[in-house]
Amino acid sequence: MKKKYKIKKSYKKRFKLIGNNKIKRKHAFKNHNLIKKSKNRKKRLSKLIKFNLIKIK
């Protein structure tokens, strides 16, 4: 029998595929201790990051 490969559920929740070999993810450090972080920093952290799979490999 052939081995079946399963995509990890955690990856599915954290990353989204967009376009050709591109991944979209959220910034870290925006879950707690938000009072001491500035308004601009929180706004910057809420934006999504896009990156290519090719650079990772």
TAZI-V869773 format. One record per residue. RES is the residue in one letter. PHI is phi in radians with two decimals (none if undefined). OMEGA is omega in whole degrees, -180 to 180 (* if undefined). Layout:
RES,PHI,OMEGA
RES,PHI,OMEGA
This chain:
M,none,177
K,-1.42,178
K,-1.34,178
K,-1.66,179
Y,-1.66,180
K,-1.91,175
I,-1.40,-180
K,-1.10,-180
K,-1.11,-178
S,-1.17,177
Y,-1.15,-179
K,-1.10,-179
K,-1.35,-173
R,-1.54,-174
F,-2.12,175
K,-2.27,177
L,-1.44,176
I,-2.34,176
G,1.12,-175
N,-1.68,178
N,1.03,178
K,-2.10,-180
I,-2.20,179
K,-2.04,179
R,-2.54,179
K,-1.62,174
H,-1.33,173
A,-1.55,175
F,1.19,176
K,-2.27,-180
N,-1.84,-178
H,-2.55,-176
N,0.98,-176
L,-1.45,-178
I,-1.18,-177
K,-1.44,178
K,-1.61,-176
S,-1.27,-179
K,-1.09,180
N,-1.15,179
R,-1.15,179
K,-1.13,178
K,-1.15,179
R,-1.16,-180
L,-1.25,-178
S,-1.41,179
K,-1.30,180
L,-1.53,179
I,-1.87,175
K,-1.97,178
F,-2.60,-177
N,-1.56,175
L,-1.22,-177
I,-1.10,-179
K,-1.17,-177
I,-1.25,-176
K,-1.22,*
